[in-house]
Amino acid sequence: MSDLKKKLTAQRGKVRRDTVTIEGVGALPVRGLTARELEEWRIAIRDPQKMQAELKTACLVQMGLEEDPGRLMYGPGEISQIADLPAEITEPISAKILELSGYGDVAVAALVKNSVTTSSGAGSSN
């Protein structure tokens, strides 16, 4: 194995971490996603059979919001609790998770545009 491959392979499972401060709540620890997690989320948000449109942000928050390093705050069965939070809380959290996962502004804008759906489930051209 080459030295570069060893260095790259040593990064497996390591993700960037940071906090998001929410007024009235405090500093919340968040983490970026691994390539596998990010791809699973991207696939899920494009498939209306797998995920309701209103749960896309909640699912991302569930995957990256931590109680403390290595321990997620919400389990997969608690996504509806996140979805019921005000968007002014979930939006900055989801944006930070995408940033920590390596998504730039252009990629986030494209992802949002491509995942917007109408009530009939058809993609929006807006």
N, C-alpha and C positions, 0 to 999 in steps of 0.2 A: 504494500500500500504506500502510495506516495506521501510525502510530508504534508502537502496541501490537503490531500484527501483525509489524512488523519486529523488535521486541524478542523476541517469542515465537519467530519463525523463526530468529533468531540462536542460539537454544538447541539447535537440532537437533544430535543426536549427542553433546551434552554430558551426561555422567552424573556423579553424585556418587561419590566414592571415599573409602575409609577402610581401616582394617586390622582384622583379627581376630587376637588373640593366642591361640595354642594352646600349652598346656604341653608342653614337650619338642620343640616345633617352632619357635616364635617368632612374630613378627608377619607375617601374611600379607596382602598387598594384595588388596582386593576392590573391585568396582565395581557400581553399580546397573545395571539394564538399561534400554534405550530402550523406548518404548511398543511398537515392533514386536517386539523380542526378547521382552518380557514376554508379549505376546499369542501369539507362536509357542510359547512354553513352556506357557502355559495351555491352548492347543489340544492340544498334544502330550500333556500329562499326563492329559487327559480321554479320549484315544483309545487304548485298549489295543492297537490295530493298529499304532500308531506308537511306543509306548513301554511297556516292561514296568514294572509297578508299582514294582519295587525300584530302578529307575533314575531315578525322578523327581527325587529330591534330588541324585543324582549329575549329572544333566543341568543342573540349576540351578547347581550348584557349578562345573561345566565352563564355563558361560556367564559367570560373574562372578569367578572366581578368577584373578588376574593374576600373572604372573612379575614384571613391572614395568608401569607405566602404558601401556596400549595393546597389550600382548602377553599373551594368555591363557596360563596355565600348562599347561593340558591341551587337546588338540584333541578334536574330536567322536569320533574313533576310540578315545579313551582313557577313555571314560566308565566302563568296567568297572573300571579301576584305581581310580577315585574311589569306586565302589560297594563296593569291598572294604576301604575305610578304615573305622576304627571310627566309629560314629555320633556319639560324643562329639567327634569332629573335624568331621564334615560338617554336623552340625546347627547349631552356632554360625555357621559360614560361610554356610550357606543362609539363616539368619535375618537376618544382616547384609545379604546381597544383596537380600532382599525389602525390608528397611527402607530401604536406599539407593534402591530402585526406587519408593518411595512407598507401600508397603504398611504399613498400621497393624496393630495386634494383632487387631482384629476381622476385617479382611480376610484376614489370614493364617489365623486360626482357621476362617473359612468356606471358604477354599481347601483347607485340609487336610481338613476334614470332607467336602467335595464330591469330593475326589480319592481318598478311602480306598476300597479295593476288597477284596472277599473273594477267596479262591483261585479262585472260579469266574469272577471278573471283574465280578461285580455290585457296585453301590455299596452301601456300608454305611450303615445308618441310625443308627449310634452317634455 
